[in-house]
Amino acid sequence: MDISSSSVKLVELAEAAKGNPRVERYAIEALPKDAVLDGNITNLDAVVDAVQRGWKRMGTRTKKRGHGLAYRGGDHQEDHRPRGTA
Protein backbone atom coordinates (compact mmCIF):
# COMPACT_ATOMS: atom_id res chain seq x y z
CA MET A 1 0.00 0.00 0.00
CA ASP A 2 1.20 3.47 -0.88
CA ILE A 3 -0.57 6.63 0.24
CA SER A 4 0.39 9.78 -1.62
CA SER A 5 -1.12 13.26 -1.75
CA SER A 6 -3.36 12.30 -4.68
CA SER A 7 -4.19 8.59 -4.31
CA VAL A 8 -4.01 5.31 -2.44
CA LYS A 9 -2.36 2.47 -4.34
CA LEU A 10 -2.77 -1.16 -3.31
CA VAL A 11 -1.07 -4.20 -4.82
CA GLU A 12 -1.33 -7.92 -4.16
CA LEU A 13 1.75 -9.97 -4.99
CA ALA A 14 1.83 -13.71 -5.64
CA GLU A 15 4.81 -16.02 -5.86
CA ALA A 16 5.72 -16.82 -9.44
CA ALA A 17 8.35 -19.10 -10.93
CA LYS A 18 11.62 -19.40 -8.98
CA GLY A 19 10.20 -17.44 -6.04
CA ASN A 20 9.95 -14.17 -7.94
CA PRO A 21 6.92 -12.05 -7.06
CA ARG A 22 4.32 -11.13 -9.68
CA VAL A 23 1.47 -8.66 -9.47
CA GLU A 24 -1.77 -10.56 -8.88
CA ARG A 25 -4.12 -7.59 -8.40
CA TYR A 26 -3.90 -3.84 -7.94
CA ALA A 27 -6.13 -0.85 -7.35
CA ILE A 28 -5.67 2.91 -7.36
CA GLU A 29 -8.18 5.12 -5.58
CA ALA A 30 -8.13 8.91 -5.84
CA LEU A 31 -8.02 11.03 -2.70
CA PRO A 32 -9.79 14.36 -2.28
CA LYS A 33 -7.62 17.46 -2.40
CA ASP A 34 -5.91 18.15 0.94
CA ALA A 35 -6.52 14.64 2.37
CA VAL A 36 -2.71 14.35 2.59
CA LEU A 37 -0.59 17.48 2.94
CA ASP A 38 3.21 17.51 3.06
CA GLY A 39 3.24 13.76 3.70
CA ASN A 40 0.80 13.97 6.61
CA ILE A 41 -2.72 12.55 6.60
CA THR A 42 -5.05 15.45 7.33
CA ASN A 43 -8.35 13.75 6.52
CA LEU A 44 -8.21 10.25 7.98
CA ASP A 45 -11.80 9.40 7.05
CA ALA A 46 -11.13 10.10 3.37
CA VAL A 47 -7.98 7.97 3.38
CA VAL A 48 -9.73 5.09 5.16
CA ASP A 49 -12.60 5.27 2.66
CA ALA A 50 -10.15 5.14 -0.27
CA VAL A 51 -8.32 2.13 1.22
CA GLN A 52 -11.61 0.31 1.78
CA ARG A 53 -12.79 1.06 -1.80
CA GLY A 54 -9.49 -0.18 -3.21
CA TRP A 55 -9.51 -3.32 -1.09
CA LYS A 56 -13.05 -4.11 -2.25
CA ARG A 57 -12.22 -3.35 -5.89
CA MET A 58 -9.21 -5.70 -5.79
CA GLY A 59 -11.40 -8.55 -4.57
CA THR A 60 -8.51 -10.07 -2.66
CA ARG A 61 -9.07 -12.78 -0.08
CA THR A 62 -5.64 -12.60 1.51
CA LYS A 63 -5.32 -11.63 5.16
CA LYS A 64 -1.57 -10.94 5.10
CA ARG A 65 -0.67 -7.30 4.59
CA GLY A 66 2.54 -5.34 4.45
CA HIS A 67 3.37 -1.70 4.01
CA GLY A 68 6.28 0.67 4.12
CA LEU A 69 6.40 3.84 6.13
CA ALA A 70 8.45 6.80 5.04
CA TYR A 71 9.01 9.95 6.99
CA ARG A 72 9.96 13.39 5.79
CA GLY A 73 13.42 13.15 7.29
CA GLY A 74 14.71 10.62 4.75
CA ASP A 75 14.22 7.31 3.02
CA HIS A 76 13.72 5.15 6.12
CA GLN A 77 11.22 2.33 5.63
CA GLU A 78 9.98 -0.20 8.13
CA ASP A 79 8.86 -3.71 7.30
CA HIS A 80 5.57 -4.53 9.04
CA ARG A 81 4.95 -7.97 7.57
CA PRO A 82 4.14 -10.78 9.99
CA ARG A 83 7.20 -12.76 11.05
CA GLY A 84 8.11 -15.56 8.69
CA THR A 85 6.57 -13.95 5.61
CA ALA A 86 9.59 -11.96 4.43
C-alpha positions, 0 to 999 in steps of 0.5 A: 500500500502506498498513500500519496497526496493524490491517491491510495495504491494497493497491490497484491503480490503472488509467488511466481516461478523461482520465487519471484513475485508477480502482481496478482491484483492492484487498485488505485483510488483517488483522494480528495484534495488536501486529504494528505498534505506535506506527507501527513494525513489530514483527513483520515476518514477520506484515506480510510474510505479510499483504502476500503474502496481499493480493497473491495475493488481488488477482490482479494481474499488474503489476510496478510498485509505489508506496508512501508512507512516513510518519513519526511526526514529521509528514506527510512522504511519499516517492514511490518509484515508478519514474522516468517513472511519476508 
